[in-house]
């Protein structure tokens, strides 16, 4: 009882110290004690300031008829003209549908697989084999999208390895890359293969924080492998699952331009043409920078709504949240 009271007093004392107003002396002391951490953090801060926050000033050209020679400030103000132009475009709904479906399928199939993979790796007892599998699964993440897209095109070509395998089953070879109905499957599968191992690192790290004593107690109570997985392992990594899930929902519409651009072709525009490829083709190639910026800003707003909504729902149901 006395120990509990002592803990409560210590907790109350820490709370008071945390909420105590800072003076110059205290701030200087804290900065001095954390100087090495601040030095390590400085390059990251500079990166985000230079390449992410300072360029945000450029979004103003979404509301202007930007002229390269006049500059940002002197260009004519046109308000929401380019946003209206994009929404009234005949390609708008098809682009939005393709972007949303590609992101949704990538989330539905790509989000749980790293979790399952991490859980399976955690069950391996042979450490050498476990490390070999981990290393093998990480490698595709370090391969550039150009190389991955080239591999996909080669494997799925009429004379590629996939068609050779299905030929043994008596199925006629197909030209997969010109089939609009297959593009989403090809893209999502390549994304899972490329990033599955790397994304599993977060869950493997979360698994190490679970106390082995919980598993020992469960074994004494007669719990089997599945029961330990369901009642100990999954609840132990649930906070990590929710945080990663919220971040992934926020990126549903932020499908990578590079891989789609390398895999699609005019024949597959029906299902493959997404907002970022449209921005490149119509906005940047044709030199309409204001139009391209307006579309990018529109996409950013929608992504923020997705992120905020997912965070709100997570917080509403009593789970982890970002803020």
N, C-alpha and C positions, 0 to 999 in steps of 0.2 A: 504493500500500500504506500509506504514511504517512498519507494522507488518511483511509483507512478506519479506521486505528487511532485517529486523532484524533476521528473521528465517534463511535466506540464509547466512547471516554473521556468525551466530552461527554454522550452518552446516559446513561452510568453515573452521572455527576455529577448530572444532572437528576433521575434516579430517587432518588438519595440525598436531594436537596433536597426532593423531593416527599413522601418518607416520613419526613422529619425531624419530630420532635414540635414542635408549635407552642407558644410561650410567649405571655404577654400582650402583650409588645412586638411580636412578629411579627404577632399577630392584629390589633392596633391599626393596624399599618402597612398590612396588607392591606386592612382596612376603609377606611382613609383613601384608599388608592390607587384603591379601587373605589366611592367614595361616590356618584358620579354614576350609575353602573349600579344601585346599590342604591336610589337615589331613584326611578329609572325603574321598578324592579321592585316597589317598595312598593305601588302601587295594585293590581297583579295579585295580590300576596300577600294584601292586605286583602280583595279580592273573594273569593278562594278560602276564606279563613278565615271570613268572615261568611256566605257563601251556600252553602258546601260542607262545611266541617269542623264548624263550630258546630252546624248543623242535624242532624248525624249523631247527636247525643244523642237525637233524636226517635225513632230506630229502636227504642228500648226499649218504645214503646207497642205494637209488634208482639207482645210477650210479656205485654201487660196488657189488661184489659177497660177500655179508655180511656173515661173520663167527662170531658166538657168542664168540668164544674163542680168535680170533685174535683181535676183537674190530673194531670200525668204521675206524680208521686211518690206520690200518694194513691190512684191507681186500683188496682183489684184485680189481682194477679198471676195469669195463667192459663197461663203456660208456652207450649207449642207448640200450643195449641188452634186458633188461626186458620190455622196452617200445615197442620194436619191437616184442617181444614175445607175449605181450598182444594184439597188433593190428593184428597180424597174427593168433591169436587164433580163432578157429572155433566158439567160443561163443561170440566173440567181438561185432558183429552187433546186435545180439539178446539182449545182456546185455545193450548196448547203447540204443537200441530202448525201452526196458522195462523201463530203468531208466528215459529216456526222456519223454515217454508217461505218466508214473506215476506222474512225476513232473509237466508236462504240464496240465494234468487233475486236479491235485491238485490246480494248480494256476488258471485255468479257472473257476472252480466251488468253490474253497475255498477262493479265493481273494475277490470276490464281496459280498459274503454272510455276512461277518462281517459288511460291509458297510451298506447293506440293514437292517441288524438287528439293528445297531446303529441308523439308521434313523427312524425305527419303534419305538424303545424305546424312542426316542426323542419326538415322537408324543403323548406318553402316558401322560395324565394329572394327574392321580392318583399316587402320589409319593410313597405310600406304596406298591402298586401293581408293580410299576416300579422297586423299589428296590428289591422286591421279585424275579421278573423275572431276573434282573441282577445277583443277588446272585446265582440263580439256574443255570444260563448259565455259570458262572465262575467255578462252582464246578468241572466239568469234566476235566478242565485243570490241576487240582491238583491231579488227579488220575494217577498213574503210568501206563506206556504203558503195563506192564505185566498184570495189572488188566483189562485194557481196552481190550487187546487182548483176555484175558480169557472170558470176557463178550461177546465179538463178537462170539467166538467159541461156547459158550453155547447157545446163542440166535439163532445161525444159524445151530445148530446140527439137525439131523433128528427128534429129539423129542423136539426141542427148541420152543420158543414162536413164532418165525416167521413162522415156518412150521405149528404150531397149528392154527395160524390166517388164513393162506392161505387154510388150510384144510376146514375151514368153507365156503370158496368160491368154494369148489369143485375141488381145484387144488391139484394134488398129491405132497406130501412132497418131498423136494429135499435136497441133501447133498451139500450145498452151498460151503463148504470149499474145496471140491475136484473138483470144476469146474473152470478151468483156465480162461474161459471167464468172470467170475464174480469177479475175484480177485481185479481188479482195482476199480470196483464199491464199493466193500466192504471196501477197504483200504481208498479211498477218502471220503466215507461217514463217516467212523469212525474218520478220521482226522478233518472233518468239525464239527462234533458233539463235539469232544474233545476241539477244540481250538476256535470255533466261538465266544463265549462270551468273552474270554480273549482278543482276537485280536480286538474286538469292542471297548475296552477301549480307544485306540488311537483316534478313530473317535468321541467317546463321549466327550473326552477332547477337540478335535478340535471344536466340536459344541458349547461348552461353550464360545469360544472366539468370536462367532458371536454376534454382538450388537443387543439387543432386539428392538432397535429403528428402525432397518431395517424392521423387521416384522410388527411393528406398522405402519410405513409409507406405506408398501405394503397393509396392510388391509384398510387403508384410501383410497388408489387408487383402491380398489375393487379386489385385488388379492385373489384367492382362495388358498386352502391348497397345491394343486399340483403346482401352479405357484410359491408360496413361496419356496417350496422344490426345484424347478428347477432353479429359478433365484437367490435365496439367500443361501439356505442351502448347496447345492452341490458345488457352487463356493467357499463357505466359507471353506469347508473341502478339496477342490481340492489339495492344497499343500501337505497335509498329505497323500492323496490317492496316489499321484505320488511318494512320498518318499518311502512309504511302498511297492508300486508296483515295484519300482526299486530294492529294497532289496529282494523281493520275486522272481523276475526274476533271480537274481543272485543265488538263492538257488534252482532253478528248478531241477538241477541234484544232489542236496544234500538231497536225500530222506533219512529219518531216518532209520537206520539199524535195530534198536531194534524191531519196530512194524512189519516190513516186515518179519524179521527172525522168529517172534512168530506166524505169520499168515500163512506163506507159508509152503509148503511141496513138496516132489519130484514130485507129480502129477501136481502141478501148476507151476513148474519151467519155463514152456513155456512163461508165462506172468508175473510171480512174481519174478524171479531171477534177481536182479539188481546188479550194480557194487559193492556196499558195502557188500552185502551178498556173492558175488563171492570172494571178497578180503578176507573175513573171512574164507570161506570154503577152498579156494585153497592156499591163501597166508599165513594166520596165523595158521590154523589147521595143515597144512602140514609143517609149519616152514620155508617157503620161505619169509623171511621178506623183502628182496630186491624187490621181485616181488610185494608184497603187497604195499610197499611204492611207487613204480613206478606207479601203478594204481591209488593210492590216489593222487599223484602229477599230473597225467594226468587229473583227475577229477577236481582238484583245478584250473588248467589252463583254462579248458573249462568253469567252473563257473565264473572265472574272466572275460573271454571274454563276457559271457552273461551279467554280471553286467556292464561292461564298455559300451557295446552296448546299453543297456537299458538307462543308464545314458546319453549317447551321444544323443540318440533320444529324450529324455525328454528335454534336454538342447536345442537341435536343434529347437524344436517346441515351445520354449519360456516358458516352464514350470519349475517346481522345479527340482533341481539336487543335487547330493551328493557332487560334487566338481566343 
